[in-house]
Amino acid sequence: MKRVAIIGTQGVPANYGGFETLVENIIGEHCSDDIEYTVYCSSKDMPERLDSHKGAKLKYISWRANGVQSILYDIAAMIRSIRGYDTILVLGVSGCTFLPIFKLFSRAKVIVNIDGLEHRRDKWTRAVRKFLLLSEVVAVKCAHTIIADNKGIADYVGWRYKKEAKLIAYGGDHALCNVANDKQQEILAHYGLEKGNYSISVCRIEPENNCHITLDAFANSGKQLVFVGNWRRNEYSRQLKDKYGKCPNIKLIDSIYDLDILYTLRSNAQYYIHGHSAGGTNPSLVEAMFLGRPVLAYDVVYNRETTHHKAHFWQHSEELQRLVERNDLTGDEIKKVAQECYTWEKIAKQYEELY
């Protein structure tokens, strides 16, 4: 029996982001019988403190898993996992400056998924970016194995640190839901939509996701856009909501967590718009690829690698506008890429091979 501790997420059941969805799927039906998982969770963020979930043990830390507290949160989890585990899987680099001390007292194999290049994200202050870069340096040097979720990230690790990263992406087949046709029609009617007559984008409303470019393109094209996100999170999102919220062809919808609604809106769209420019393999992009809709993605190496160059790429509002005004784009090839590369059964086995 291999005992594996997972550190760095808000916790499970998943209700937040990509890492949480990753954990939810590798501990569940795709987990081998000889793997015993323990997931460290934030007691501040989880609405209910369960003892176990999908066969994994849950242990709680009294810090928040996000923001500045995430550093202390990850370190506290590492301290509690010094004994009793064969492997610790650290998701993200926030607390990795503690790894040299951890390794003095633990014989566990250390695996770190470094996520995207956090120190390059515009949302952080200069001081935070410097700290995140230091955390990344320590993580790469101290971990027994580094996981990169995208070839662009793996290439970066090889170039900068002269170290090979194991390439493991995210799964996305959990996005496939069995929603009856009549229920789908009710959902579309509720939002005033017709099948195939709108495009959709789903993301956090941040500058690095190029929401302003997407909105500008649709405001100028007249084509209908449904944009799902956290429109009250920050000054950037509030300014965009004020500027574009009254455009008759643009619907700005607050974040949706009902999977049936999200599946219906995405699977019935004409185009899926993906504006992310930072990080590695983005979970929302992988999910969208399974739905077989044409993907119009921001032209950056991570998106090209994730889609195997089968998406349609843009960098400026004029380029995106020209794409959305076309009616001849298809998503068959991108769906095949998803089915071959991004199933959770495959991803779970790749993680287990590392333990």
SVG drawing of the C-alpha trace seen along z (x, -y; Angstrom):
<svg xmlns="http://www.w3.org/2000/svg" viewBox="-39 -52 60 55">
<polyline fill="none" stroke="black" stroke-width="0.4" points="0.0,0.0 1.4,-3.4 0.4,-6.2 0.2,-9.5 -0.5,-12.9 -1.8,-15.7 -1.0,-19.3 -1.8,-22.6 -5.6,-22.6 -8.6,-24.1 -9.8,-20.6 -12.5,-18.2 -15.3,-17.8 -14.1,-20.1 -15.8,-23.5 -13.1,-25.9 -10.5,-25.4 -8.3,-23.2 -6.2,-21.6 -9.3,-20.7 -10.9,-19.1 -7.6,-17.2 -7.7,-15.7 -11.4,-15.0 -10.8,-12.8 -7.5,-11.0 -8.8,-9.9 -12.1,-8.6 -13.1,-5.8 -9.8,-5.9 -7.7,-5.3 -5.9,-1.9 -6.6,0.3 -3.0,0.1 -3.0,-3.7 -4.2,-5.3 -4.7,-9.1 -4.8,-11.7 -5.9,-15.2 -5.2,-18.2 -8.1,-20.7 -8.7,-24.2 -11.1,-24.3 -11.7,-28.0 -12.8,-27.3 -14.7,-24.0 -18.3,-24.3 -18.5,-20.8 -15.7,-19.0 -15.9,-15.4 -13.6,-12.6 -13.3,-11.1 -14.3,-11.5 -14.3,-8.9 -12.1,-6.7 -9.5,-9.4 -8.8,-10.5 -9.4,-14.3 -7.3,-16.3 -7.8,-20.0 -5.6,-23.0 -6.8,-26.2 -5.6,-28.6 -7.0,-29.6 -5.7,-27.9 -5.5,-31.1 -3.8,-34.4 -1.0,-35.1 -2.3,-32.6 -1.6,-29.8 2.1,-29.9 1.4,-29.1 -1.3,-26.7 1.0,-24.6 3.8,-24.7 1.5,-23.5 0.3,-20.6 4.0,-19.7 4.8,-19.7 1.8,-17.4 2.9,-15.0 6.5,-14.6 5.7,-11.1 3.4,-8.4 3.6,-8.8 5.6,-7.3 4.9,-10.3 3.7,-13.9 2.2,-15.5 2.5,-19.3 0.2,-21.2 1.6,-24.7 4.7,-26.3 3.4,-28.6 4.9,-26.8 7.9,-25.2 10.5,-27.4 9.9,-25.0 10.9,-21.9 14.6,-21.9 13.6,-21.7 10.9,-19.1 13.4,-16.8 15.7,-16.9 13.0,-15.0 11.1,-13.0 12.0,-10.1 8.9,-10.6 9.3,-11.1 8.4,-14.7 6.5,-15.4 5.6,-19.0 3.2,-20.2 4.5,-23.7 1.3,-24.8 1.7,-27.8 4.5,-30.4 2.8,-32.2 5.6,-34.8 4.7,-36.1 1.1,-36.8 0.2,-40.5 -2.2,-40.3 0.7,-39.9 2.7,-42.8 6.4,-42.9 7.3,-41.6 4.9,-38.6 6.3,-37.8 9.8,-37.7 8.7,-35.4 6.9,-33.1 10.0,-32.9 12.0,-31.9 9.4,-29.3 9.6,-27.9 13.4,-27.7 13.4,-25.9 10.6,-23.5 12.5,-22.5 15.8,-22.0 14.4,-20.1 11.6,-17.9 12.4,-14.4 10.0,-14.9 8.6,-18.0 5.3,-17.8 4.5,-20.3 0.9,-20.3 1.9,-21.7 4.8,-21.2 5.5,-24.9 6.0,-24.7 8.2,-21.5 10.3,-23.3 10.7,-26.3 11.9,-24.0 14.4,-22.3 15.7,-25.7 15.8,-27.5 16.8,-24.7 18.3,-22.1 16.0,-19.6 13.5,-17.3 9.8,-17.7 7.3,-15.0 4.5,-16.1 1.0,-15.4 -2.0,-17.5 -5.5,-17.7 -8.5,-15.6 -11.7,-17.1 -14.2,-14.3 -15.9,-15.1 -17.5,-18.1 -19.6,-15.6 -23.1,-15.5 -26.2,-13.7 -28.8,-16.5 -32.1,-15.7 -33.0,-17.7 -36.1,-19.3 -34.0,-20.5 -31.5,-21.9 -34.2,-23.8 -35.4,-25.2 -31.9,-26.3 -31.4,-28.0 -34.8,-29.7 -34.0,-30.9 -31.0,-32.8 -32.7,-33.9 -30.5,-31.8 -30.9,-29.7 -28.7,-26.7 -25.7,-27.6 -26.6,-31.3 -24.1,-32.5 -20.5,-32.1 -19.4,-31.5 -16.4,-32.3 -16.0,-31.0 -13.1,-32.3 -12.0,-34.4 -12.2,-38.0 -8.5,-39.0 -6.3,-41.0 -4.2,-37.9 -7.4,-36.2 -7.8,-39.1 -11.5,-39.6 -11.3,-43.1 -10.2,-41.9 -13.0,-39.3 -15.6,-41.9 -14.3,-44.5 -14.4,-42.0 -18.1,-41.1 -19.1,-44.7 -17.9,-45.5 -19.2,-42.4 -22.8,-42.4 -22.5,-38.6 -24.0,-37.3 -21.7,-36.5 -22.4,-34.8 -19.5,-35.6 -19.5,-33.7 -17.2,-35.0 -16.8,-36.7 -17.8,-40.2 -17.5,-41.8 -14.1,-40.5 -11.8,-43.4 -11.6,-46.8 -10.8,-45.3 -13.9,-43.2 -16.2,-45.9 -15.0,-48.4 -15.7,-45.8 -19.1,-45.1 -19.9,-48.9 -18.6,-49.3 -20.1,-46.3 -23.0,-45.3 -25.5,-47.2 -24.5,-45.9 -27.6,-44.2 -25.6,-41.3 -23.5,-40.6 -24.7,-38.7 -22.4,-39.0 -23.4,-36.2 -22.0,-35.6 -20.0,-32.4 -22.0,-29.2 -21.3,-26.0 -24.3,-23.9 -22.6,-21.4 -25.9,-20.8 -26.3,-24.5 -22.6,-24.9 -22.7,-21.9 -25.8,-23.1 -24.5,-26.6 -21.1,-25.4 -22.2,-22.4 -24.9,-24.5 -22.7,-27.4 -21.4,-28.1 -17.9,-28.9 -16.0,-28.6 -13.7,-31.6 -10.6,-31.0 -8.6,-34.1 -6.0,-32.8 -2.5,-33.9 -0.6,-32.8 -0.1,-29.4 0.0,-26.0 -2.8,-23.7 -6.0,-25.4 -8.7,-23.1 -11.5,-25.0 -10.0,-24.7 -9.6,-20.9 -13.2,-20.7 -14.4,-22.7 -12.4,-20.5 -14.6,-17.5 -17.7,-19.3 -16.7,-19.4 -17.3,-23.1 -14.8,-25.1 -12.3,-26.7 -11.1,-30.3 -8.0,-30.6 -5.6,-33.3 -2.4,-32.7 0.2,-31.6 2.3,-28.5 0.4,-26.9 -2.9,-27.0 -1.3,-25.8 0.3,-22.8 -2.9,-22.0 -5.0,-21.9 -2.3,-20.3 -2.7,-23.4 -6.3,-22.4 -7.9,-25.6 -8.3,-28.8 -6.0,-31.5 -6.1,-35.3 -4.3,-38.0 -6.2,-41.2 -9.9,-42.0 -9.9,-42.4 -8.6,-38.9 -11.2,-37.5 -14.0,-39.5 -13.1,-38.0 -13.2,-34.5 -16.6,-34.8 -18.1,-36.2 -17.3,-33.0 -19.7,-30.1 -17.5,-27.4 -15.3,-26.4 -15.7,-23.0 -14.6,-21.3 -14.3,-17.6 -10.5,-17.5 -10.1,-19.2 -12.6,-16.7 -10.4,-13.8 -7.4,-15.4 -9.3,-15.6 -10.5,-12.0 -7.0,-10.7 -5.0,-12.8 -7.2,-14.2 -9.3,-11.5 -9.1,-11.3 -8.4,-7.5 -5.2,-8.3 -4.2,-11.2 -4.8,-9.2 -2.6,-6.4 0.2,-8.8 0.2,-10.2 0.3,-6.7 3.3,-5.7 5.3,-8.5 4.5,-7.3"/>
</svg>
